[in-house]
């Protein structure tokens, strides 16, 4: 657990002192979490997970950090907005509507600071799209 707590702090470019202040603990208490000398209580563990948008299981080293974009081979890097618009404009109208709806759902989940909700929304939307594709294909086969 100690490595994961330290990793999420470093990914946010925060100091140990900033984390201690953010969570209302002493600097020494935070340092003991990162060193593995002591472990945060359950409530604190939940606060840390929520703050850094990771699961408690990740902090406990029970699961790897998951990135819903990795399964699509997409990285969260700067995007060329002109290329993005150009590609978007190539989409059929239904795909544009689906894209916008999906982005609105994901942005709402991100605003709510819930990685689990964001992943669930992404997976649910993908499931809906696969079901919609299957239904469209079945209808065209019947015709």
C-alpha positions as CSV (number, residue, x, y, z in Angstrom):
1,X,0.0,0.0,0.0
2,X,2.8,2.4,0.8
3,X,4.0,2.5,-2.7
4,X,0.6,3.2,-4.2
5,X,-0.1,6.0,-1.8
6,X,3.2,7.6,-2.7
7,X,2.6,7.0,-6.4
8,X,-0.8,8.7,-6.5
9,X,0.7,11.7,-4.6
10,X,3.6,12.0,-7.0
11,X,1.3,11.7,-10.0
12,X,-0.6,14.8,-8.8
13,X,2.8,16.6,-8.2
14,X,1.9,17.1,-4.5
15,X,4.3,17.2,-1.6
16,X,3.8,15.2,1.5
17,X,3.0,18.4,3.4
18,X,0.3,19.3,0.9
19,X,-1.3,15.9,1.3
20,X,-1.1,16.0,5.1
21,X,-2.8,19.4,5.0
22,X,-5.4,18.3,2.5
23,X,-6.4,15.3,4.6
24,X,-6.1,17.0,8.0
25,X,-3.3,14.8,9.4
26,X,0.2,15.7,10.5
27,X,3.1,15.5,8.1
28,X,4.6,12.7,10.2
29,X,1.3,10.7,10.0
30,X,1.3,11.1,6.2
31,X,5.0,10.1,6.0
32,X,4.3,6.9,8.0
33,X,1.6,6.0,5.5
34,X,4.1,6.3,2.7
35,X,6.8,4.4,4.6
36,X,4.5,1.6,5.5
37,X,5.1,2.2,9.2
38,X,1.4,2.7,9.8
39,X,-1.7,2.4,7.6
40,X,-4.6,4.8,7.3
41,X,-7.9,3.9,8.9
42,X,-10.7,2.8,6.5
43,X,-12.3,6.3,6.4
44,X,-9.0,7.9,5.6
45,X,-8.3,5.3,3.0
46,X,-11.6,6.1,1.3
47,X,-10.8,9.8,1.4
48,X,-7.4,9.3,-0.2
49,X,-8.9,7.0,-2.9
50,X,-11.7,9.6,-3.7
51,X,-9.3,12.5,-3.7
52,X,-6.9,10.8,-6.1
53,X,-9.6,9.2,-8.2
54,X,-8.4,5.6,-7.6
55,X,-10.1,2.7,-6.0
56,X,-9.4,1.6,-2.4
57,X,-8.4,-1.8,-3.9
58,X,-5.7,-0.1,-5.9
59,X,-4.4,1.6,-2.8
60,X,-4.4,-1.7,-1.0
61,X,-2.5,-3.2,-3.9
62,X,-5.4,-5.6,-4.7
63,X,-5.7,-4.5,-8.3
64,X,-3.6,-2.6,-10.8
65,X,-4.3,1.0,-11.6
66,X,-6.8,0.9,-14.4
67,X,-7.1,3.4,-17.2
68,X,-10.3,2.9,-19.3
69,X,-8.5,4.5,-22.2
70,X,-5.7,1.9,-22.3
71,X,-8.1,-0.8,-23.6
72,X,-8.7,1.3,-26.7
73,X,-5.0,2.1,-27.1
74,X,-5.8,5.8,-26.4
75,X,-3.5,8.0,-24.3
76,X,-4.6,11.2,-22.5
77,X,-2.2,13.4,-24.4
78,X,-2.7,16.8,-26.0
79,X,-5.0,16.5,-29.0
80,X,-4.6,18.4,-32.3
81,X,-8.0,20.1,-32.2
82,X,-8.1,20.6,-36.0
83,X,-7.5,16.9,-36.6
84,X,-10.1,16.1,-34.0
85,X,-12.8,18.3,-35.7
86,X,-11.8,16.9,-39.1
87,X,-12.3,13.3,-37.9
88,X,-15.5,14.2,-36.1
89,X,-17.0,15.8,-39.2
90,X,-16.4,12.5,-41.1
91,X,-18.7,10.7,-38.7
92,X,-22.3,9.8,-39.7
93,X,-25.0,11.8,-37.9
94,X,-25.9,8.9,-35.6
95,X,-22.3,8.4,-34.6
96,X,-21.9,12.1,-33.9
97,X,-25.0,12.0,-31.6
98,X,-23.6,8.9,-29.8
99,X,-20.2,10.6,-29.5
100,X,-21.6,13.8,-27.9
101,X,-23.8,11.8,-25.6
102,X,-20.9,9.7,-24.4
103,X,-18.7,12.7,-23.9
104,X,-21.3,14.4,-21.8
105,X,-21.8,11.3,-19.6
106,X,-18.0,10.9,-19.2
107,X,-17.5,14.6,-18.4
108,X,-20.3,14.5,-15.8
109,X,-18.6,11.5,-14.2
110,X,-15.3,13.3,-14.2
111,X,-16.8,16.4,-12.6
112,X,-18.2,14.2,-9.9
113,X,-14.6,12.9,-9.4
114,X,-15.6,9.3,-9.7
115,X,-13.3,7.1,-11.7
116,X,-15.5,4.1,-11.1
117,X,-18.5,5.9,-12.4
118,X,-16.6,7.1,-15.4
119,X,-15.5,3.5,-16.2
120,X,-19.0,2.3,-15.7
121,X,-20.5,4.9,-18.0
122,X,-17.9,4.1,-20.7
123,X,-18.5,0.4,-20.5
124,X,-22.3,0.9,-20.4
125,X,-22.1,3.1,-23.5
126,X,-20.0,0.6,-25.3
127,X,-22.4,-2.2,-24.4
128,X,-25.3,0.0,-25.7
129,X,-23.5,0.6,-29.0
130,X,-22.7,-3.0,-29.5
131,X,-26.3,-3.9,-28.9
132,X,-27.5,-1.2,-31.2
133,X,-25.1,-2.4,-33.9
134,X,-26.4,-6.0,-33.5
135,X,-30.0,-4.9,-33.7
136,X,-29.3,-2.8,-36.9
137,X,-27.5,-5.8,-38.5
138,X,-30.3,-8.2,-37.6
139,X,-32.9,-5.8,-39.1
140,X,-30.9,-5.5,-42.4
141,X,-30.6,-9.2,-42.6
142,X,-34.3,-9.7,-42.3
143,X,-35.0,-7.1,-45.1
